[in-house]
Amino acid sequence: MRTYLLDLAYSVGGAFALTLAGLAAAAEPFDLLAFDWGTSLTVSGSAATLALLHGVAARFQGDKDRARFTGPKQ
Protein backbone atom coordinates (compact mmCIF):
# COMPACT_ATOMS: atom_id res chain seq x y z
CA MET A 1 0.00 0.00 0.00
CA ARG A 2 2.87 2.38 0.79
CA THR A 3 4.36 1.86 -2.68
CA TYR A 4 0.99 2.63 -4.26
CA LEU A 5 0.54 5.83 -2.24
CA LEU A 6 4.05 7.05 -3.09
CA ASP A 7 3.45 6.33 -6.78
CA LEU A 8 0.09 8.13 -6.62
CA ALA A 9 1.59 11.17 -4.87
CA TYR A 10 4.41 11.30 -7.43
CA SER A 11 1.93 11.15 -10.30
CA VAL A 12 -0.43 13.78 -8.88
CA GLY A 13 2.38 16.14 -7.84
CA GLY A 14 4.06 15.76 -11.20
CA ALA A 15 0.87 16.53 -13.10
CA PHE A 16 0.33 19.66 -11.00
CA ALA A 17 3.91 20.91 -11.30
CA LEU A 18 4.26 20.23 -15.02
CA THR A 19 0.95 21.90 -15.84
CA LEU A 20 1.84 24.98 -13.79
CA ALA A 21 5.32 25.15 -15.33
CA GLY A 22 3.87 24.80 -18.83
CA LEU A 23 1.41 27.61 -18.24
CA ALA A 24 4.16 29.82 -16.81
CA ALA A 25 6.41 29.08 -19.80
CA ALA A 26 3.60 29.97 -22.20
CA ALA A 27 3.22 33.43 -20.63
CA GLU A 28 5.57 35.67 -22.61
CA PRO A 29 7.31 37.46 -20.99
CA PHE A 30 6.82 35.87 -17.57
CA ASP A 31 6.16 38.43 -14.85
CA LEU A 32 5.69 37.06 -11.34
CA LEU A 33 3.38 39.88 -10.28
CA ALA A 34 1.27 40.09 -13.45
CA PHE A 35 0.95 36.32 -13.95
CA ASP A 36 -2.64 35.05 -13.75
CA TRP A 37 -2.10 32.78 -10.75
CA GLY A 38 -5.78 32.07 -10.08
CA THR A 39 -6.48 30.59 -13.50
CA SER A 40 -3.16 28.76 -13.63
CA LEU A 41 -3.64 27.14 -10.22
CA THR A 42 -7.19 26.14 -11.19
CA VAL A 43 -6.01 24.47 -14.40
CA SER A 44 -3.11 22.79 -12.58
CA GLY A 45 -5.44 21.58 -9.84
CA SER A 46 -7.78 20.15 -12.46
CA ALA A 47 -4.90 18.24 -14.06
CA ALA A 48 -3.87 16.93 -10.64
CA THR A 49 -7.45 15.85 -9.92
CA LEU A 50 -7.59 13.90 -13.18
CA ALA A 51 -4.27 12.24 -12.32
CA LEU A 52 -5.67 11.33 -8.89
CA LEU A 53 -8.81 9.79 -10.40
CA HIS A 54 -6.67 7.90 -12.91
CA GLY A 55 -4.51 6.53 -10.09
CA VAL A 56 -7.50 5.48 -7.99
CA ALA A 57 -9.12 3.73 -10.96
CA ALA A 58 -5.83 1.98 -11.77
CA ARG A 59 -5.73 0.55 -8.24
CA PHE A 60 -8.49 -1.88 -9.19
CA GLN A 61 -6.80 -3.21 -12.34
CA GLY A 62 -3.38 -4.73 -12.89
CA ASP A 63 -0.55 -4.29 -10.40
CA LYS A 64 -1.96 -3.16 -7.03
CA ASP A 65 1.33 -1.46 -6.09
CA ARG A 66 1.26 0.98 -9.01
CA ALA A 67 -0.97 4.00 -9.60
CA ARG A 68 -0.97 3.32 -13.35
CA PHE A 69 -2.84 0.97 -15.61
CA THR A 70 -0.55 -2.03 -16.02
CA GLY A 71 -0.79 -5.70 -16.76
CA PRO A 72 -1.05 -8.22 -13.94
CA LYS A 73 1.97 -8.49 -11.66
CA GLN A 74 4.32 -11.26 -12.81
Backbone as JSON, one array per atom type, in Angstrom:
{
  "sequence": "MRTYLLDLAYSVGGAFALTLAGLAAAAEPFDLLAFDWGTSLTVSGSAATLALLHGVAARFQGDKDRARFTGPKQ",
  "N": [[0.83, -1.2, 0.0], [1.99, 1.21, 0.72], [3.81, 1.66, -1.34], [2.08, 2.06, -3.47], [0.77, 4.44, -2.64], [2.91, 6.25, -2.61], [3.59, 6.22, -5.32], [1.22, 7.23, -6.38], [1.16, 9.81, -5.22], [3.46, 10.89, -6.39], [2.69, 10.9, -9.08], [0.42, 12.6, -9.07], [1.48, 14.99, -7.98], [3.44, 15.51, -9.9], [1.87, 15.94, -12.2], [0.55, 18.29, -11.44], [2.72, 20.1, -11.06], [4.01, 20.08, -13.59], [1.98, 21.03, -15.27], [1.55, 23.61, -14.22], [4.11, 24.71, -14.64], [4.22, 24.59, -17.42], [2.17, 26.37, -18.13], [3.23, 28.71, -17.07], [5.52, 28.96, -18.63], [4.37, 29.45, -21.07], [3.44, 31.99, -20.85], [4.39, 34.94, -22.11], [6.25, 37.89, -21.9], [7.34, 36.27, -18.88], [6.05, 37.42, -15.9], [6.2, 37.7, -12.55], [4.47, 39.11, -10.86], [2.38, 39.95, -12.5], [1.37, 37.65, -13.53], [-1.28, 35.39, -14.18], [-2.28, 33.93, -11.63], [-4.5, 32.73, -10.37], [-6.14, 31.49, -12.39], [-4.2, 29.78, -13.48], [-3.5, 28.11, -11.3], [-5.96, 26.9, -10.93], [-6.3, 25.44, -13.33], [-4.05, 23.77, -13.13], [-4.68, 22.41, -10.77], [-6.93, 21.04, -11.66], [-5.77, 19.3, -13.53], [-4.22, 17.79, -11.77], [-6.26, 16.62, -10.26], [-7.47, 14.97, -12.18], [-5.32, 13.22, -12.61], [-5.23, 12.05, -10.09], [-7.74, 10.72, -10.01], [-7.31, 8.93, -12.1], [-5.23, 7.4, -11.01], [-6.54, 6.25, -8.79], [-8.51, 4.73, -10.07], [-6.85, 2.97, -11.44], [-5.93, 1.41, -9.42], [-7.61, -0.72, -9.09], [-7.13, -2.44, -11.14], [-4.82, -4.53, -12.71], [-1.44, -4.25, -11.56], [-1.37, -3.93, -8.14], [0.32, -2.34, -6.67], [0.98, -0.11, -8.08], [0.16, 3.09, -9.36], [-0.85, 3.22, -11.89], [-2.26, 2.15, -15.01], [-1.59, -1.09, -15.62], [-0.37, -4.31, -16.7], [-1.14, -7.56, -15.23], [0.62, -8.35, -12.2], [3.72, -9.97, -12.45]],
  "CA": [[0.0, 0.0, 0.0], [2.87, 2.38, 0.79], [4.36, 1.86, -2.68], [0.99, 2.63, -4.26], [0.54, 5.83, -2.24], [4.05, 7.05, -3.09], [3.45, 6.33, -6.78], [0.09, 8.13, -6.62], [1.59, 11.17, -4.87], [4.41, 11.3, -7.43], [1.93, 11.15, -10.3], [-0.43, 13.78, -8.88], [2.38, 16.14, -7.84], [4.06, 15.76, -11.2], [0.87, 16.53, -13.1], [0.33, 19.66, -11.0], [3.91, 20.91, -11.3], [4.26, 20.23, -15.02], [0.95, 21.9, -15.84], [1.84, 24.98, -13.79], [5.32, 25.15, -15.33], [3.87, 24.8, -18.83], [1.41, 27.61, -18.24], [4.16, 29.82, -16.81], [6.41, 29.08, -19.8], [3.6, 29.97, -22.2], [3.22, 33.43, -20.63], [5.57, 35.67, -22.61], [7.31, 37.46, -20.99], [6.82, 35.87, -17.57], [6.16, 38.43, -14.85], [5.69, 37.06, -11.34], [3.38, 39.88, -10.28], [1.27, 40.09, -13.45], [0.95, 36.32, -13.95], [-2.64, 35.05, -13.75], [-2.1, 32.78, -10.75], [-5.78, 32.07, -10.08], [-6.48, 30.59, -13.5], [-3.16, 28.76, -13.63], [-3.64, 27.14, -10.22], [-7.19, 26.14, -11.19], [-6.01, 24.47, -14.4], [-3.11, 22.79, -12.58], [-5.44, 21.58, -9.84], [-7.78, 20.15, -12.46], [-4.9, 18.24, -14.06], [-3.87, 16.93, -10.64], [-7.45, 15.85, -9.92], [-7.59, 13.9, -13.18], [-4.27, 12.24, -12.32], [-5.67, 11.33, -8.89], [-8.81, 9.79, -10.4], [-6.67, 7.9, -12.91], [-4.51, 6.53, -10.09], [-7.5, 5.48, -7.99], [-9.12, 3.73, -10.96], [-5.83, 1.98, -11.77], [-5.73, 0.55, -8.24], [-8.49, -1.88, -9.19], [-6.8, -3.21, -12.34], [-3.38, -4.73, -12.89], [-0.55, -4.29, -10.4], [-1.96, -3.16, -7.03], [1.33, -1.46, -6.09], [1.26, 0.98, -9.01], [-0.97, 4.0, -9.6], [-0.97, 3.32, -13.35], [-2.84, 0.97, -15.61], [-0.55, -2.03, -16.02], [-0.79, -5.7, -16.76], [-1.05, -8.22, -13.94], [1.97, -8.49, -11.66], [4.32, -11.26, -12.81]],
  "C": [[0.87, 1.26, 0.0], [3.44, 2.7, -0.59], [3.32, 2.51, -3.58], [0.8, 4.11, -3.93], [1.69, 6.74, -2.69], [3.96, 7.26, -4.6], [2.32, 7.3, -7.13], [0.48, 9.58, -6.33], [2.56, 11.73, -5.91], [3.68, 11.68, -8.71], [1.11, 12.43, -10.19], [0.42, 15.05, -8.77], [3.04, 16.52, -9.15], [3.11, 16.41, -12.18], [0.64, 18.0, -12.74], [1.51, 20.55, -11.38], [4.16, 21.13, -12.79], [3.22, 21.12, -15.69], [1.22, 23.36, -15.48], [3.07, 25.53, -14.5], [5.04, 25.41, -16.81], [3.09, 26.09, -19.04], [2.3, 28.83, -18.01], [5.08, 30.04, -18.0], [5.68, 29.67, -21.0], [3.33, 31.47, -22.07], [4.49, 34.18, -21.04], [5.38, 37.16, -22.44], [6.71, 37.15, -19.62], [7.1, 36.97, -16.56], [5.47, 37.87, -13.62], [4.47, 37.79, -10.77], [2.16, 39.97, -11.19], [0.73, 38.74, -13.92], [-0.42, 36.0, -13.38], [-2.6, 33.77, -12.91], [-3.39, 32.02, -10.5], [-6.16, 31.06, -11.14], [-5.47, 29.47, -13.63], [-3.24, 27.7, -12.54], [-4.91, 26.3, -10.38], [-6.96, 25.07, -12.25], [-5.06, 23.38, -13.88], [-3.79, 21.86, -11.58], [-6.36, 20.61, -10.56], [-6.97, 19.0, -13.05], [-4.5, 17.27, -12.96], [-5.05, 16.06, -10.21], [-7.67, 14.71, -10.9], [-6.53, 12.82, -12.97], [-4.62, 11.41, -11.08], [-6.75, 10.31, -9.22], [-8.26, 8.64, -11.24], [-5.95, 6.9, -12.01], [-5.42, 5.68, -9.23], [-8.15, 4.4, -8.85], [-8.12, 2.62, -11.29], [-5.57, 1.02, -10.62], [-6.5, -0.75, -8.37], [-8.22, -2.73, -10.43], [-5.29, -3.35, -12.42], [-2.63, -4.81, -11.57], [-1.09, -3.38, -9.3], [-0.96, -2.2, -6.37], [1.69, -0.29, -6.99], [-0.01, 1.81, -9.21], [-1.12, 4.26, -11.09], [-1.64, 2.06, -13.85], [-1.72, 0.1, -16.16], [-1.15, -3.41, -16.18], [-0.68, -6.33, -15.37], [0.41, -8.39, -13.51], [2.5, -9.89, -11.95], [4.92, -11.91, -11.6]]
}
